[in-house]
């Protein structure tokens, strides 16, 4: 039986999603979900984007973990990912969220955002020659600049040019008012 032309693309997309789901399930079951690079590589080379380019993926999520544990330390998000030579990706709409673990659960330390970014999953490095900004989630710290390199392994951020930083001190608790 041959599928009508209008059903071929949805059937192909469903098949790809089922295959990816099986890969994700196997990777998670075997406990090798260390960096998410294996799953991200599969996602970014097989899912068709709405642009029609079969290698472009939309709404990517790239989790990074602490050592060999399952403790999430960083989540890299992007609107699109386009594969490049050498296993790297051009990410648009980059957002990097860094977490620390507390007794009440994960807490976001800071967020890095950039319109475009080069991601090297094997080295766990994100870089760009464009505008970026980093901010703390409490709003007390923000830095912007042009050109950056962020390395996950040692949590090192280098901002190259036009660096501006804004630091706000939290308001101290006002002294209690004396009663007459």
N, CA and C of each residue as an Amber inpcrd file, in Angstrom:
protein
   540
   0.8370000  -1.1760000   0.0000000   0.0000000   0.0000000   0.0000000
   0.8850000   1.2450000   0.0000000   0.5920000   2.1930000  -0.8580000
   1.3450000   3.4320000  -0.9690000   0.5680000   4.5490000  -0.2910000
   1.2850000   5.3260000   0.5260000   0.6560000   6.4530000   1.1990000
   0.4610000   7.6010000   0.2310000  -0.6390000   8.3250000   0.3800000
  -0.8100000   9.5310000  -0.4370000   0.2990000  10.5340000  -0.1050000
   0.6570000  11.3540000  -1.0550000   1.7420000  12.3180000  -0.9210000
   1.5540000  13.2140000   0.3050000   0.3340000  13.6180000   0.6300000
   0.0650000  14.5080000   1.7580000   0.3670000  13.8490000   3.0960000
   0.4150000  12.5180000   3.1550000   0.6650000  11.8150000   4.4140000
   2.1140000  11.3560000   4.5650000   2.9180000  11.4390000   3.5200000
   4.2890000  10.9280000   3.5860000   5.1500000  11.6910000   4.5850000
   5.1290000  13.0300000   4.5380000   5.9560000  13.8180000   5.4570000
   5.5270000  13.6210000   6.9070000   4.2230000  13.6980000   7.2440000
   3.8310000  13.4350000   8.6380000   4.1960000  12.0210000   9.0940000
   4.0810000  11.0340000   8.2020000   4.4440000   9.6580000   8.5640000
   5.9420000   9.5570000   8.8200000   6.7450000  10.2250000   7.9940000
   8.1920000  10.2300000   8.1850000   8.5560000  10.9040000   9.5070000
   7.9440000  12.0490000   9.7800000   8.2190000  12.7630000  11.0340000
   7.8410000  11.9200000  12.2410000   6.7070000  11.2210000  12.1820000
   6.2950000  10.3480000  13.2730000   7.2990000   9.2140000  13.4690000
   7.7620000   8.6390000  12.3720000   8.7640000   7.5690000  12.4590000
  10.0550000   8.0480000  13.0870000  10.4850000   9.2480000  12.6970000
  11.7140000   9.8190000  13.2610000  11.5280000  10.0750000  14.7550000
  10.3780000  10.6350000  15.1480000  10.1190000  10.8920000  16.5650000
  10.1070000   9.5980000  17.3670000   9.5280000   8.5390000  16.8300000
   9.5230000   7.2530000  17.5240000  10.9450000   6.7080000  17.6690000
  11.7490000   6.8500000  16.6250000  13.1340000   6.3850000  16.6960000
  13.9210000   7.1810000  17.7330000  13.7320000   8.4830000  17.7570000
  14.4300000   9.3220000  18.7390000  13.9810000   8.9570000  20.1510000
  12.6860000   8.7510000  20.3230000  12.1790000   8.3360000  21.6350000
  12.8130000   7.0430000  22.1000000  12.9930000   6.0910000  21.1880000
  13.6320000   4.8180000  21.5380000  15.0860000   5.0380000  21.9410000
  15.7970000   5.9180000  21.2190000  17.1940000   6.2040000  21.5500000
  17.2850000   6.8630000  22.9230000  16.4330000   7.8480000  23.1770000
  16.4370000   8.5350000  24.4670000  16.1490000   7.5460000  25.5880000
  15.1770000   6.6790000  25.4010000  14.8230000   5.6770000  26.4150000
  15.9980000   4.7440000  26.6820000  16.6660000   4.2610000  25.6220000
  17.8050000   3.3590000  25.8020000  18.9680000   4.0510000  26.5000000
  19.2510000   5.2840000  26.0970000  20.3590000   6.0240000  26.7080000
  20.0780000   6.2380000  28.1950000  18.8660000   6.6620000  28.5260000
  18.5090000   6.9080000  29.9280000  18.5160000   5.6110000  30.7190000
  18.0330000   4.5360000  30.1410000  17.9610000   3.2460000  30.8370000
  19.3540000   2.6960000  31.1390000  20.2910000   2.8840000  30.2400000
  21.6490000   2.3600000  30.4330000  22.5100000   3.2580000  31.3100000
  21.9770000   4.4100000  31.7080000  22.7110000   5.2860000  32.6260000
  23.8590000   6.0310000  31.9940000  23.8220000   6.1970000  30.6620000
  24.9170000   6.9150000  30.0150000  24.4840000   8.3070000  29.6090000
  23.5420000   8.8630000  30.2930000  23.0140000  10.1950000  30.0210000
  23.9000000  11.2140000  30.7150000  25.1520000  11.2940000  30.3040000
  26.0930000  12.1470000  31.0040000  26.0520000  13.5830000  30.5160000
  26.1410000  13.7910000  29.2260000  26.1730000  15.1560000  28.7260000
  25.0250000  15.4770000  27.8010000  24.2950000  14.4940000  27.3990000
  23.2200000  14.7220000  26.4500000  23.7340000  14.8890000  25.0310000
  25.0530000  14.8140000  24.8220000  25.6190000  15.0340000  23.4910000
  25.1390000  13.9750000  22.5100000  25.0120000  12.7360000  22.9860000
  24.5630000  11.6790000  22.0850000  23.1590000  11.9740000  21.5850000
  22.2610000  12.3250000  22.4860000  20.8810000  12.5990000  22.1050000
  20.8040000  13.8760000  21.2920000  21.5400000  14.9140000  21.6790000
  21.4990000  16.1770000  20.9450000  21.9820000  15.9720000  19.5170000
  23.0240000  15.1520000  19.3360000  23.5320000  14.9020000  17.9930000
  22.4810000  14.2140000  17.1370000  21.7660000  13.2600000  17.7140000
  20.7060000  12.5810000  16.9640000  19.5990000  13.5580000  16.6200000
  19.1600000  14.3450000  17.5930000  18.0810000  15.2980000  17.3490000
  18.4590000  16.3080000  16.2790000  19.6630000  16.8220000  16.3450000
  20.0280000  17.9300000  15.4910000  20.3690000  17.5010000  14.0720000
  20.4630000  16.2220000  13.8080000  20.7640000  15.8100000  12.4470000
  19.5990000  15.0960000  11.7810000  18.5010000  14.8310000  12.5030000
  17.4300000  14.0730000  11.8880000  16.0920000  14.7780000  11.8200000
  15.8240000  15.7100000  12.6970000  14.5070000  16.3410000  12.6980000
  14.4360000  17.4660000  11.6720000  13.4470000  17.4440000  10.7940000
  13.3420000  18.5560000   9.8550000  12.7970000  19.7920000  10.5470000
  13.3660000  20.9440000  10.2340000  12.8600000  22.2010000  10.7680000
  11.7960000  22.7560000   9.8370000  11.1100000  23.7620000  10.2810000
  10.0560000  24.3370000   9.4540000  10.6330000  25.0620000   8.2460000
  11.9540000  25.3160000   8.2640000  12.5700000  25.9850000   7.1300000
  12.7410000  25.0450000   5.9530000  12.4980000  23.7520000   6.1700000
  12.6500000  22.7890000   5.1010000  14.0290000  22.1700000   5.0740000
  14.9890000  22.7400000   5.7890000  16.3270000  22.1710000   5.8560000
  16.2800000  20.9660000   6.7830000  16.5910000  19.7610000   6.2770000
  16.4550000  18.5630000   7.1060000  17.4240000  18.5180000   8.2760000
  18.4470000  19.3620000   8.2850000  19.4250000  19.3100000   9.3660000
  19.1810000  20.3620000  10.4430000  18.2490000  21.2810000  10.2450000
  17.9800000  22.3200000  11.2320000  16.9360000  21.8310000  12.2220000
  17.1990000  22.0380000  13.4970000  16.2820000  21.6200000  14.5500000
  15.8010000  22.8430000  15.3010000  14.5860000  22.7870000  15.7730000
  14.0030000  23.9010000  16.5200000  13.8600000  23.5190000  17.9960000
  13.9150000  24.5380000  18.8610000  13.7000000  24.3830000  20.3030000
  14.5860000  23.2930000  20.9050000  15.8910000  23.4850000  20.8030000
  16.8220000  22.4830000  21.3150000  17.0210000  22.6550000  22.8200000
  17.3710000  21.5560000  23.4560000  17.7130000  21.5070000  24.8820000
  18.9560000  20.6410000  24.9890000  20.0030000  21.1870000  25.5860000
  21.2700000  20.4760000  25.7060000  21.6760000  20.4830000  27.1800000
  21.3540000  19.4200000  27.9290000  21.6960000  19.3910000  29.3570000
  23.1570000  19.0180000  29.5830000  23.7730000  19.6410000  30.5740000
  25.1460000  19.3220000  30.9720000  25.1230000  18.9460000  32.4440000
  25.8310000  17.8740000  32.7740000  25.7840000  17.3140000  34.1120000
  27.1240000  17.4330000  34.8130000  27.0960000  17.3170000  36.1340000
  28.2930000  17.3880000  36.9600000  29.0230000  16.0560000  36.8940000
  30.1910000  16.0570000  36.2710000  30.9830000  14.8360000  36.1590000
  30.1950000  13.7080000  35.5270000  30.2200000  12.5420000  36.1560000
  29.4880000  11.3830000  35.6630000  28.1580000  11.1950000  36.3750000
  27.7490000  12.1830000  37.1380000  26.5020000  12.0630000  37.8940000
  25.3180000  12.5010000  37.0490000  24.1590000  12.3900000  37.6210000
  22.9410000  12.8670000  36.9650000  22.4850000  14.1980000  37.5520000
  23.4190000  14.9420000  38.1360000  23.1100000  16.2410000  38.7210000
  23.2610000  17.2980000  37.6310000  22.1450000  17.8850000  37.2330000
  22.1330000  18.9030000  36.1890000  22.7730000  20.1800000  36.7130000
  23.8030000  20.6590000  35.9930000  24.4420000  21.9150000  36.3860000
  24.1430000  23.0320000  35.4020000  23.9090000  22.6810000  34.1370000
  23.6840000  23.6920000  33.1170000  22.7090000  23.1610000  32.0780000
  21.8430000  24.0470000  31.5990000  20.9380000  23.7010000  30.5150000
  21.1130000  24.7570000  29.4350000  21.5010000  24.2970000  28.2320000
  21.6480000  25.1980000  27.0930000  20.4040000  25.0520000  26.2290000
  19.7530000  26.1690000  25.9370000  18.5360000  26.1840000  25.1380000
  18.7810000  27.0200000  23.8930000  18.0740000  26.6790000  22.8250000
  18.1970000  27.4630000  21.6030000  16.9490000  27.3710000  20.7710000
  16.6890000  28.4210000  20.0060000  15.5270000  28.3990000  19.1190000
  15.7730000  27.4780000  17.9400000  16.9790000  27.5400000  17.3320000
  17.3340000  26.6310000  16.2420000  18.7820000  26.2040000  16.3910000
  19.0940000  25.0480000  15.8170000  20.4650000  24.5330000  15.7860000
  20.7430000  24.0300000  14.3810000  21.8100000  24.5370000  13.7810000
  22.2000000  24.1360000  12.4380000  23.5630000  23.4570000  12.5270000
  23.6730000  22.1870000  12.1000000  24.9560000  21.4870000  12.1890000
  26.0130000  22.0960000  11.2660000  27.2500000  22.1270000  11.7760000
  28.4000000  22.6110000  11.0220000  29.4550000  21.5030000  11.0010000
  30.5320000  21.7400000  10.3020000  31.6190000  20.7580000  10.2590000
  32.2350000  20.5680000  11.6400000  32.7770000  19.3960000  11.8670000
  33.4710000  19.1180000  13.1200000  32.5560000  18.8610000  14.3000000
  31.2730000  18.5710000  14.0600000  30.3500000  18.2760000  15.1500000
  29.8880000  19.4970000  15.9160000  30.1210000  20.6860000  15.3680000
  29.6860000  21.9130000  16.0230000  28.3330000  22.3420000  15.4660000
  27.6820000  23.2980000  16.1570000  26.3630000  23.7660000  15.7640000
  26.2810000  25.2790000  15.8790000  25.5690000  25.9040000  14.9510000
  25.2580000  27.3270000  15.0490000  23.8820000  27.4200000  15.6990000
  23.8360000  28.0350000  16.8710000  22.6020000  28.1430000  17.6450000
  22.0680000  29.5610000  17.5250000  20.7860000  29.6890000  17.2610000
  20.1720000  31.0160000  17.3210000  19.2630000  31.0610000  18.5410000
  19.1960000  32.2360000  19.1610000  18.3890000  32.3990000  20.3670000
  18.9300000  31.5930000  21.5360000  20.2390000  31.6730000  21.7790000
  20.8810000  30.9030000  22.8490000  20.4870000  31.4170000  24.2240000
  20.2670000  30.4790000  25.1290000  20.0400000  30.7810000  26.5480000
  20.7450000  29.6860000  27.3450000  21.6750000  30.0760000  28.2010000
  22.3970000  29.1320000  29.0690000  21.9530000  29.4050000  30.4930000
  21.4120000  28.3890000  31.1450000  20.9900000  28.5060000  32.5380000
  21.9230000  27.6520000  33.3830000  22.5350000  28.2580000  34.4090000
  23.4410000  27.5430000  35.3030000  22.7620000  27.3340000  36.6500000
  22.8830000  26.1170000  37.1850000  22.1870000  25.7540000  38.4180000
  23.1550000  25.2990000  39.5000000  22.7200000  25.4590000  40.7440000
  23.3870000  24.8170000  41.8800000  22.3010000  24.0480000  42.6270000
  22.7170000  23.0040000  43.2930000  21.7710000  22.1640000  44.0210000
  21.6870000  22.6370000  45.4670000  20.4700000  22.8140000  45.9370000
  20.2270000  23.2000000  47.3200000  19.3050000  22.1590000  47.9390000
  19.1540000  22.1370000  49.2530000  18.2500000  21.1700000  49.8810000
  16.8150000  21.2520000  49.3550000  16.4120000  22.4480000  48.9070000
  15.0450000  22.5940000  48.3950000  14.9460000  22.3270000  46.8970000
  16.0600000  21.9490000  46.2710000  16.0500000  21.6510000  44.8400000
  17.0140000  22.5500000  44.0890000  17.0190000  22.4470000  42.7560000
  17.9540000  23.2650000  41.9780000  17.5840000  24.7490000  42.0100000
  18.6200000  25.5880000  42.0390000  18.4580000  27.0370000  42.0320000
  19.2370000  27.5920000  40.8470000  18.6230000  28.5000000  40.0940000
  19.3050000  29.1150000  38.9580000  20.2530000  30.1920000  39.4750000
  21.5390000  30.0560000  39.1260000  22.5560000  31.0260000  39.5370000
  22.6010000  32.2230000  38.5990000  22.7160000  31.9340000  37.3050000
  22.7980000  32.9960000  36.3140000  22.2740000  32.4970000  34.9800000
  22.0060000  33.4510000  34.0820000  21.5160000  33.1590000  32.7430000
  22.3640000  33.9530000  31.7560000  22.8470000  33.2790000  30.7040000
  23.5760000  33.9210000  29.6130000  22.6700000  33.8640000  28.3830000
  22.5480000  34.9790000  27.6650000  21.7470000  34.9900000  26.4450000
  22.5170000  35.6520000  25.3120000  22.3250000  35.1110000  24.1010000
  22.9620000  35.6660000  22.9000000  22.1000000  35.3350000  21.6900000
  22.0130000  36.2650000  20.7320000  21.2030000  36.0040000  19.5440000
  21.7370000  34.8500000  18.6990000  23.0580000  34.7600000  18.5490000
  23.6950000  33.6870000  17.7740000  24.9190000  33.2050000  18.5250000
  25.2120000  31.9120000  18.3770000  26.3170000  31.3360000  19.1340000
  26.7980000  30.0640000  18.4460000  28.0950000  29.8120000  18.5260000
  28.6890000  28.5850000  18.0360000  28.8240000  27.6380000  19.2210000
  28.2650000  26.4330000  19.1000000  28.3100000  25.4510000  20.1820000
  29.1700000  24.2740000  19.7590000  30.1360000  23.9220000  20.5950000
  30.9730000  22.7420000  20.3790000  30.6580000  21.7560000  21.4990000
  29.7510000  20.7920000  21.2640000  29.3330000  19.8760000  22.3310000
  30.4600000  19.0010000  22.8640000  31.4150000  18.6120000  22.0280000
  32.4860000  17.7410000  22.5120000  33.3820000  18.4560000  23.5050000
  33.6090000  19.7500000  23.3270000  34.4220000  20.5420000  24.2520000
  33.5840000  21.2400000  25.3120000  32.2450000  21.2390000  25.1390000
  31.3140000  21.9280000  26.0420000  31.6480000  23.4140000  26.1200000
  31.7580000  24.0100000  24.9150000  32.1270000  25.4190000  24.7900000
  31.0990000  26.1270000  23.9020000  30.6740000  27.3120000  24.3140000
  29.8090000  28.1710000  23.5170000  30.5550000  29.4750000  23.2900000
  30.5190000  29.9980000  22.0450000  31.2250000  31.2460000  21.7580000
  30.4920000  32.0220000  20.6730000  30.7690000  33.3240000  20.6390000
  30.1320000  34.1820000  19.6500000  30.9340000  35.4630000  19.5210000
  30.8590000  36.0690000  18.3310000  31.4620000  37.3870000  18.1590000
  30.3940000  38.4750000  18.2290000  29.1660000  38.1070000  18.5660000
  28.0590000  39.0550000  18.6610000  27.7640000  39.4750000  20.0920000
  26.6670000  40.1970000  20.2500000  26.2360000  40.7160000  21.5430000
  25.7920000  39.5830000  22.4550000  26.0200000  39.7400000  23.7370000
  25.5690000  38.7880000  24.7580000  25.2830000  39.5330000  26.0330000
  24.5320000  38.8720000  26.9270000  24.4380000  39.4100000  28.2770000
  24.2560000  38.2700000  29.2630000  24.7510000  38.5210000  30.4600000
  24.6460000  37.5710000  31.5630000  24.0210000  38.3230000  32.7300000
  23.1460000  37.6430000  33.4450000  22.4990000  38.2900000  34.5910000
  22.2530000  37.2610000  35.6810000  22.2500000  37.7470000  36.8940000
  21.8640000  36.8910000  38.0150000  20.3420000  36.8750000  38.0720000
  19.7900000  35.8280000  38.6270000  18.3330000  35.7140000  38.6520000
  17.6920000  36.6490000  39.6710000  18.4670000  37.1280000  40.6460000
  17.8980000  38.0560000  41.6240000  17.9120000  39.5020000  41.1370000
  18.5020000  39.7390000  39.9530000  18.5110000  41.0790000  39.3800000
  19.5900000  41.9950000  39.9190000  20.4770000  41.5050000  40.7790000
  21.5070000  42.3530000  41.3810000  22.7590000  42.5000000  40.5280000
  22.8660000  41.7090000  39.4510000  24.0780000  41.7330000  38.6420000
  23.7140000  41.5050000  37.1770000  24.2840000  42.3390000  36.2890000
  24.1010000  42.1490000  34.8550000  25.3270000  42.6740000  34.1330000
  25.8030000  41.9080000  33.1450000  26.9230000  42.3320000  32.3160000
  26.5620000  42.0970000  30.8590000  26.8930000  43.0530000  30.0070000
  26.7010000  42.9000000  28.5630000  28.0380000  43.1030000  27.8860000
  28.1490000  42.6160000  26.6670000  29.3770000  42.7930000  25.9090000
  29.2150000  42.2580000  24.5040000  30.2620000  42.4200000  23.7260000
  30.2890000  41.8890000  22.3630000  31.4410000  40.9080000  22.2780000
  31.1140000  39.6730000  21.9090000  32.0970000  38.6020000  21.8010000
  32.2950000  37.9110000  23.1360000  32.1420000  36.5820000  23.1510000
  32.3500000  35.8370000  24.3900000  32.7200000  34.3920000  24.1020000
  33.2810000  33.7620000  25.1240000  33.5040000  32.3150000  25.1240000
  33.1540000  31.8110000  26.5210000  32.2980000  30.7890000  26.5780000
  31.8870000  30.1920000  27.8510000  32.2770000  28.7270000  27.8190000
  33.0190000  28.2890000  28.8460000  33.4660000  26.8920000  28.9470000
  32.8040000  26.2600000  30.1610000  32.0470000  25.2200000  29.9050000
  31.3180000  24.5430000  30.9750000  32.2520000  23.8270000  31.9470000
  33.2850000  23.1700000  31.4500000  34.1210000  22.3260000  32.3050000
  34.7210000  23.0710000  33.4840000  35.1120000  24.3350000  33.2730000
  35.6660000  25.1090000  34.3910000  34.8260000  26.3450000  34.7040000
  33.6030000  26.3980000  34.1740000  32.6860000  27.5340000  34.4020000
  33.3860000  28.8630000  34.1770000  34.0550000  28.9770000  33.0450000
  34.8310000  30.1720000  32.7290000  34.1510000  30.9520000  31.6130000
  33.9170000  32.2410000  31.8360000  33.3190000  33.1240000  30.8420000
  34.2940000  34.2520000  30.5280000  34.5890000  34.4310000  29.2380000
  35.4080000  35.5480000  28.7830000  34.5440000  36.4170000  27.8830000
  34.4630000  37.7070000  28.1960000  33.7440000  38.6720000  27.3670000
  34.7920000  39.5810000  26.7560000  34.7710000  39.7130000  25.4260000
  35.8700000  40.3690000  24.7170000  35.8040000  41.8790000  24.6570000
  34.6870000  42.4550000  24.2290000  34.6510000  43.8770000  23.9010000
  33.4110000  44.5620000  24.4610000  33.5380000  45.8810000  24.6390000
  32.4300000  46.7310000  25.0730000  31.6960000  46.1560000  26.2910000
  32.4510000  45.8030000  27.2950000  31.8970000  45.1760000  28.4950000
  31.3300000  46.2550000  29.4220000  30.0760000  46.0990000  29.7740000
  29.4080000  46.9800000  30.7190000  28.8080000  46.1260000  31.8230000
  29.0250000  46.5290000  33.0660000  28.5080000  45.7710000  34.1990000
  27.6730000  46.6820000  35.0730000  26.5620000  46.1450000  35.5460000
  25.6680000  46.8730000  36.4460000  25.4600000  46.0050000  37.6890000
  25.8420000  46.5470000  38.8360000  25.6820000  45.8310000  40.0960000
  24.7660000  46.6490000  40.9930000  23.7720000  46.0050000  41.5500000
  22.8390000  46.6580000  42.4610000  22.9800000  46.0140000  43.8220000
  23.1960000  46.8400000  44.8310000  23.2630000  46.2980000  46.1900000
  21.8600000  46.1140000  46.7100000  21.6060000  44.9970000  47.3490000
  20.2710000  44.8150000  47.9340000  20.0140000  45.8630000  49.0090000
  18.7890000  46.2940000  49.1090000  18.4200000  47.2640000  50.1350000
  18.5390000  46.6100000  51.5090000  19.2380000  47.2680000  52.4210000
  19.3040000  46.7080000  53.7810000  17.9270000  46.8380000  54.4390000
  17.6890000  45.9890000  55.3930000  16.4250000  46.0740000  56.1290000
  16.3850000  47.3770000  56.8990000  15.3180000  48.1590000  56.7320000
  15.2460000  49.4340000  57.4620000  15.1120000  49.1590000  58.9710000
  15.6870000  50.0480000  59.8110000  15.5670000  49.8510000  61.2500000
  14.1020000  49.9820000  61.6720000  13.7160000  49.2520000  62.6850000
  12.3100000  49.3690000  63.1340000  12.0470000  50.7710000  63.6800000
  10.8480000  51.2430000  63.4310000  10.4820000  52.5750000  63.9080000
  10.1940000  52.5220000  65.4080000  10.6930000  53.5490000  66.0930000
  10.4840000  53.6250000  67.5550000   9.0540000  54.0510000  67.8350000
   8.4380000  53.4060000  68.7870000   7.0830000  53.7750000  69.1790000
   7.1470000  54.8670000  70.2410000   6.2580000  55.8880000  70.1410000
   6.2930000  56.9920000  71.1320000   5.7630000  56.5570000  72.4700000
